[in-house]
Amino acid sequence: MTPDLSGEVAVVTGSSGRLGQVWTAALAGAGATVLGLDVEPDSAAASAPHLSLRADVTDRESLGRALATAIEQVGPPSILVNNAGIDQPPSAETGSWLFEDIPDDLSARVLEINTLGVLRVCQTFGADMARRGRGSVINIGSLYGNVAPDTRLYEHIELDPPFLKPPAYGASKAGVSALTRYLAALWGPRGVRVNTLSPGGVLGGQDATFLERYTSRVPMRRMAEPDDLAGPLLFLASGMSGYVTGQELLVDGGFVCW
């Protein structure tokens, strides 16, 4: 059963990205008015939100302007999806480093966007929800905020040195989960719920060898499809999870069971 989010205003950061379009489509499909924020808004996307604005999670002033525009044009947001983030997928075209040689600026940028970016958006949109006394914040985490990447999954990729998932990525997503618990405790008395939704292994053009190795580690023997993510998001966004806060919902096909 799809919850009815009619009358709700939802904000999705990083709305032009692959997962951003999944979240905006799910929320709009449930009846919410959706405001998509991105450094490069894509209003022509098939799942384009009701309103698309240029905003940068590293720039608090741009976030403040986006909030003011949202309130003026569609009303105060009551749902916030912190989706904006960066990752380095395994590819022979990407750079690679030994662990001890990973550039500081690479790690700093991942943390700046993935963790501090979530904090800034919450300081702007989440704090406004708390002042108004209602809202649901969903921070998008990751499987790798809970477990370490298995380097054996990438051994077939011809890179020297071998591909390493940036360590700052898992650290950034673990930080998101910690921030979720902090804000759930802070804003619970003010009517705002805060949870983390952590996808694991989303299908998206991975090579055949990686797919075979990854899915062999998943009890359900497949990667996540977009439809697998929409339901958990709508659960956390709606009154169906009215007594759920400070939690992390892993959508990983059972990956962490083993």
Secondary structure, 3 states (H helix, E strand, C coil): CCCCCCCCEEEEECCCCHHHHHHHHHHHHCCCEEEEEECCCCCCCCCCCCEEEECCCCCHHHHHHHHHHHHHHCCCCCEEEECCCCCCCCCCCCCCCCHHHCCHHHHHHHHHHHHHHHHHHHHHHHHHHHHHCCEEEEEECCHHHCCCCCHHHHCCCCCCCCCCCCHHHHHHHHHHHHHHHHHHHHHHHHCEEEEEEEECCECCCCCHHHHHHHHCCCCCCCCECHHHHHHHHHHHHCHHHCCCCCCEEEECCCHHHC
